[in-house]
Every structure is written in structure tokens, then in C-alpha cells.
Amino acid sequence: MMPADRLTTLEIRAAEQEKTIEELSGQIAEQWKVIERMQRKLDALTDRFLALEEQSAPDVPVTKPPHW
């Protein structure tokens, strides 16, 4: 293979890899958006669950134990 052919091959590979890296970077950015949305939903559901749990918890009367 001639040196010029090797250089062209390397340039083509570099361009293909650059395109792949850009595509992967875009996919990661999209996945982070999804993760952030899911985290917000999870936080909201956690808050709602804790609020409902507090509402449904029976009030424990403050009494002395029988042995007092």
C-alpha cells in the first residue's frame, strides 16, 4: 500500500470515528434528559407516598406502660 493510500485510509477512519463519537454523545445527552425526568418523577412520588403514609398512620396514644 502506498503512503498516500495509508493516509487516506487513516483520514477516513478518523472521520468515521468522529461521527460515531458525535452520535454517542447525542445519545448520552438524550439519556440524561430521560434520567433527570425519571428522577423528578421518583422524587415527586416519594414525597406523595410519604405524605399519604403520614396521613394514614394511626396516632399512637401517649400512655404509660401497664407496669408503671
N, C-alpha and C positions, 0 to 999 in steps of 0.2 A: 504494500500500500504506500502510496506517495505521501510525503509530509503534508501536502495541501489537502489530500483526502482525509487524513487523520484529523487535521484541524477542523475541517468542515463537519466531520462526524462528531467531534467534541462540542462544537458550537451547537449542533442540532440537539445533542443530549442535554446540554446546559439549558437551552431554550425550553425543551420538554419538561425538564425538572423544575424550572422556574414557574411554568404554567401549573404543574402539579402542586407546587408549594402554594401558589395563589389560591387554587381551588380548595385545598385542605384548610387554609387559613379562613376562607369564607365559610366553610362548613363548621369550623370550630366556633366562629363568631355566632353563627345561627344557633348552634347547640347551647352556647352560653345564654343566649336570649331565652331559649326554652327552659333551661335550668333556672334562670332567675324568675321566670313566670311561675314555675312549679314551686320554687321556694316561697314566693309571696303567697301562693295558694295554700301551701302547707302551713305557713305561719298564721294565716287567717283561720284555717280550720282548727289549728291548735288552740288559738285564742277562743274560738267559738266553743270548742269541746270543753275547755277549762271553765268557761262561763256557765255552760249547761251543767257541768259536773257540780259546780258550786251551788247552783240553784236547786239541784235535786238532792244534794247531800242533806240528810236529816240533821236537825240541830241536836247536838248531844247535850242533854241537861247537865248542869253543873250540880252534882250531888256528892255527898260524902260516901265513901265506900261503906258497906254494911259493918265492917269490923270497927268503925270509929265510934 
